[in-house]
Structures are given as C-alpha cells and as structure tokens.
Amino acid sequence: MFRYNFKTYCLGYKVGIVDLTRGELGTRGSAEIRKQEAAAAAEILGLAIRENLGLPDAFLKIPANTR
C-alpha cells in the first residue's frame, strides 16, 4: 500500500481510504480503539483522507429490489 501511495503521491494524486464499519464487533478491541488505529494508519500511509461510513459491523441486509 505504501509503495502505491508513494507512487501516486509523486504523480500528484491524492489517496484516501473509506472504512465501511467502525469494527465494533471485532475481537481484542472496541470501536474507539479501531478509530485510533485507523487515524494512526492514515498518518503513516500519508492519506489525504480517511472516512468511515458507520455501517453496522454485521448483519447487513440487501433489499430484494436492489439485487
């Protein structure tokens, strides 16, 4: 990831990441810990932006009319 990010950075592109969930159901941590980890990783990777959509961490349902 860093190599790709560095290459695109050198070409003038900005790179970002969108997380779908806060990771609240993950083991060995909490949503707050995941938020801190994401912020630290974004800084290390040199991301222009890192957003979180805040979707539920599990049990997503796709409505039949959108399949």
PyMOL commands that set and color helices and strands:
alter all, ss='L'
color gray80, all
select helices_A, chain A and resi 2-10+31-45+64-66
alter helices_A, ss='H'
color red, helices_A
select strands_A, chain A and resi 16-21+49-55
alter strands_A, ss='S'
color yellow, strands_A
deselect
rebuild
show_as cartoon
